[in-house]
Amino acid sequence: MLVEELLEHERSSVELWAKSLAFNLDPVHDRLTNNLLQSISVLREIDAVPDSVVRMIEEVESTQPTLQFVSDELVVDTPFTIPTIVTDESGTVVQQRFIDGEIDPRMVEQFAEINDPIVISSGEGDQGMVNFVYFGESQTVQYLRYFPFLQFGFLALLIGIGYLTYRSINRSEKSNLWVGMAKEAAHQLGTPLSSMYGWVQLLKENNKEDNETLTIVYEIEKDIGRIKGIAERFNKIGSEPELKNIRVEPIVDQVIDYMVRRLPQLGKNVEVKKSIKTTAKLRLNPELFQWAIENLIKNSMDAIKESSSDAFISVNVFENGDRLIIDVEDSGMGIDRKYINQIFRPGYSTKKRGWGLGLSLTKRIIEEYHGGKIFVLKSEVNQGTTIRITLPL
């Protein structure tokens, strides 16, 4: 590994520096220099000694600065800024390099754990001394130790971005598919709806005196209007909705009245309760918002068993600070805790012939088009479910 090779080079560099340090600390060199200088002085006073001999001794003495230069400039100067501490036999710090500020005594222990100390000896006999060189790691090695983690982190980041991008594209494709299907369904419903309106008008003209038939025709006309409204809702999916400042109460009343009239046809005895404690106006798209409330109530009706007694659906509307709260509660089958986070996903349905689009579209209408939130407030199996909508006032 690159780090291990650098560590070997660093140790070699410190060992070379330690040898040069031992050379400089050796008192033998000082004695030799003094002896040579004394010898030169004595020889200069003796006329019988040739000048060439004196010059030769002077040249030998002059090599000492050269050796000092080699030690200081070529050996000690190193490209590796390795923090180093030199101690004597008692553990007292006698020298340091590449360490800023005061030396913490714990540094010696830390360096000893990183690298084995280098022992240097200088002098002989009584003048001999032993020093220990402790050294750590250069910043280059420290950076390289963390470099693999940075690489893995960067790779994980790229994988995460790629996954999120793929997931976003996949969601977008699914969303566009549902939008396309919705718009196509609305388009296909347009022609038969126009024909049905024509037949209704013809029935009205031919049965002006038959009140019973006219009553049925008017109900058919209302249902055709409902189908037309549904087609318009599908056509608005994926488009920028037109929001208006309107009250919530008329929309909720209209949905509840329509669903109550249809309860006998479903063969269910369900009490529908409502409590609307607000007169505030919100920026809503009436058709889409009505569709969302209708989906929630219809979903609650489907969750109630036909044989249930004391079955009820409750719609409560009230203000809480700067939010409007709409709670739709039922006494149906409830939702298993492990499925609560899945009920708003496209395609999720507990019904055999369900498409799993109702709650998904409701979530999109509330959150994307109206800037609100929809979630399961509480649910217990065989006890019922409460779904809450929050909208900004």
Secondary structure, 3 states (H helix, E strand, C coil): CHHHHHHHHHHHHHHHHHHHHHHHHCHHHHHHHHHHHHHHHHHHHCCCCCHHHHHHHHHHHHHHHHHHHHHHHHHCCCCCCCCEEEECCCCCEEEEECCCCCCCCHHHHHHHHHCCCEEEEECCHHHCEEEEEEECCCHHHHHHHHHHHHHHHHHHHHHHHHHHHHHHHHHHHHHHHHHHHHHHHHHHHHHHHHHHHHHHHHHHHHCCCCHHHHHHHHHHHHHHHHHHHHHHHHHHCCCCCCCEEEECHHHHHHHHHHHHHHHHHHCCCEEEEEEEECCCEEEECHHHHHHHHHHHHHHHHHHCCCCCCCEEEEEEEEEECCEEEEEEEECCCCCCHHHHHHCCCCCCCCCCCCCCCHHHHHHHHHHHHCCCEEEEEEEECCCEEEEEEEEEC
